[in-house]
């Protein structure tokens, strides 16, 4: 399944806000979970949109190369 995973581009501010809100990223449908309580290091959670167990915490997704930060204001 790893070959079918999507990547996402976001700004550092978007990344920081996604992390603070405990949102996750679905590598299958490309969606950001909202009000989901996904820990930043979570792996293989169920996606509320597509149903696949491909939701990762945003930090984990970045470590896996699924998130591309488009600027350098991550700590801003």
Phi and psi in degrees as GROMACS dihedral restraints (atoms count N, CA, C in turn):
[ dihedral_restraints ]
;  ai    aj    ak    al  type     phi  dphi    fc
    3     4     5     6     1   -58.0    20    10
    4     5     6     7     1   -29.9    20    10
    6     7     8     9     1   -69.0    20    10
    7     8     9    10     1   -21.3    20    10
    9    10    11    12     1   -92.6    20    10
   10    11    12    13     1    -1.8    20    10
   12    13    14    15     1   -70.4    20    10
   13    14    15    16     1   140.8    20    10
   15    16    17    18     1   -96.2    20    10
   16    17    18    19     1   152.9    20    10
   18    19    20    21     1  -107.3    20    10
   19    20    21    22     1   162.5    20    10
   21    22    23    24     1  -132.0    20    10
   22    23    24    25     1   145.0    20    10
   24    25    26    27     1  -107.2    20    10
   25    26    27    28     1   137.6    20    10
   27    28    29    30     1  -152.5    20    10
   28    29    30    31     1   160.6    20    10
   30    31    32    33     1   -79.2    20    10
   31    32    33    34     1   165.8    20    10
   33    34    35    36     1   -60.2    20    10
   34    35    36    37     1   -37.8    20    10
   36    37    38    39     1   -65.2    20    10
   37    38    39    40     1   -44.0    20    10
   39    40    41    42     1   -61.6    20    10
   40    41    42    43     1   -41.9    20    10
   42    43    44    45     1   -60.1    20    10
   43    44    45    46     1   -47.9    20    10
   45    46    47    48     1   -61.3    20    10
   46    47    48    49     1   -44.0    20    10
   48    49    50    51     1   -67.5    20    10
   49    50    51    52     1   -39.1    20    10
   51    52    53    54     1   -61.3    20    10
   52    53    54    55     1   -41.8    20    10
   54    55    56    57     1   -66.1    20    10
   55    56    57    58     1   -45.7    20    10
   57    58    59    60     1   -64.5    20    10
   58    59    60    61     1   -29.6    20    10
   60    61    62    63     1   -88.1    20    10
   61    62    63    64     1     1.2    20    10
   63    64    65    66     1    54.7    20    10
   64    65    66    67     1    48.4    20    10
   66    67    68    69     1   -97.3    20    10
   67    68    69    70     1   156.0    20    10
   69    70    71    72     1  -117.5    20    10
   70    71    72    73     1   173.5    20    10
   72    73    74    75     1  -122.9    20    10
   73    74    75    76     1   127.1    20    10
   75    76    77    78     1   -90.9    20    10
   76    77    78    79     1   117.3    20    10
   78    79    80    81     1   -77.4    20    10
   79    80    81    82     1    -8.5    20    10
   81    82    83    84     1   -92.3    20    10
   82    83    84    85     1   -49.1    20    10
   84    85    86    87     1   -99.7    20    10
   85    86    87    88     1   -12.0    20    10
   87    88    89    90     1    82.8    20    10
   88    89    90    91     1    10.5    20    10
   90    91    92    93     1   -86.9    20    10
   91    92    93    94     1   152.6    20    10
   93    94    95    96     1   -99.1    20    10
   94    95    96    97     1   126.7    20    10
   96    97    98    99     1   -74.5    20    10
   97    98    99   100     1   146.1    20    10
   99   100   101   102     1  -121.6    20    10
  100   101   102   103     1   138.1    20    10
  102   103   104   105     1    53.2    20    10
  103   104   105   106     1    42.0    20    10
  105   106   107   108     1  -108.1    20    10
  106   107   108   109     1   -15.9    20    10
  108   109   110   111     1    66.0    20    10
  109   110   111   112     1    31.5    20    10
  111   112   113   114     1   -78.9    20    10
  112   113   114   115     1   119.7    20    10
  114   115   116   117     1   -61.2    20    10
  115   116   117   118     1   147.4    20    10
  117   118   119   120     1   -57.1    20    10
  118   119   120   121     1   -26.1    20    10
  120   121   122   123     1  -104.5    20    10
  121   122   123   124     1    14.4    20    10
  123   124   125   126     1   -66.7    20    10
  124   125   126   127     1   152.9    20    10
  126   127   128   129     1  -137.9    20    10
  127   128   129   130     1   143.5    20    10
  129   130   131   132     1    55.8    20    10
  130   131   132   133     1    45.5    20    10
  132   133   134   135     1   -87.6    20    10
  133   134   135   136     1   160.1    20    10
  135   136   137   138     1   -77.1    20    10
  136   137   138   139     1   135.9    20    10
  138   139   140   141     1   -86.7    20    10
  139   140   141   142     1   128.6    20    10
  141   142   143   144     1   -69.5    20    10
  142   143   144   145     1   -17.4    20    10
  144   145   146   147     1   -91.5    20    10
  145   146   147   148     1   -52.6    20    10
  147   148   149   150     1  -103.6    20    10
  148   149   150   151     1   -12.8    20    10
  150   151   152   153     1    83.2    20    10
  151   152   153   154     1    -7.1    20    10
  153   154   155   156     1   -76.0    20    10
  154   155   156   157     1   150.7    20    10
  156   157   158   159     1   -89.8    20    10
  157   158   159   160     1    64.4    20    10
  159   160   161   162     1  -130.4    20    10
  160   161   162   163     1    24.5    20    10
  162   163   164   165     1   -90.1    20    10
  163   164   165   166     1   129.0    20    10
  165   166   167   168     1  -120.5    20    10
  166   167   168   169     1   147.0    20    10
  168   169   170   171     1   -60.1    20    10
  169   170   171   172     1   151.6    20    10
  171   172   173   174     1   -63.2    20    10
  172   173   174   175     1   -35.1    20    10
  174   175   176   177     1   -66.6    20    10
  175   176   177   178     1   -43.9    20    10
  177   178   179   180     1   -63.0    20    10
  178   179   180   181     1   -42.1    20    10
  180   181   182   183     1   -61.1    20    10
  181   182   183   184     1   -39.7    20    10
  183   184   185   186     1   -66.0    20    10
  184   185   186   187     1   -43.4    20    10
  186   187   188   189     1   -62.2    20    10
  187   188   189   190     1   -28.9    20    10
  189   190   191   192     1   -84.4    20    10
  190   191   192   193     1    -2.3    20    10
  192   193   194   195     1    82.4    20    10
  193   194   195   196     1    17.5    20    10
  195   196   197   198     1   -90.5    20    10
  196   197   198   199     1   -13.5    20    10
  198   199   200   201     1  -119.5    20    10
  199   200   201   202     1   126.5    20    10
  201   202   203   204     1  -108.6    20    10
  202   203   204   205     1   119.3    20    10
  204   205   206   207     1   -84.8    20    10
  205   206   207   208     1   124.1    20    10
  207   208   209   210     1   -91.3    20    10
  208   209   210   211     1    -2.7    20    10
  210   211   212   213     1  -148.6    20    10
  211   212   213   214     1  -176.9    20    10
  213   214   215   216     1  -113.2    20    10
  214   215   216   217     1    21.7    20    10
  216   217   218   219     1   -93.5    20    10
  217   218   219   220     1    31.9    20    10
  219   220   221   222     1   -55.3    20    10
  220   221   222   223     1   -36.1    20    10
  222   223   224   225     1   -95.5    20    10
  223   224   225   226     1     9.8    20    10
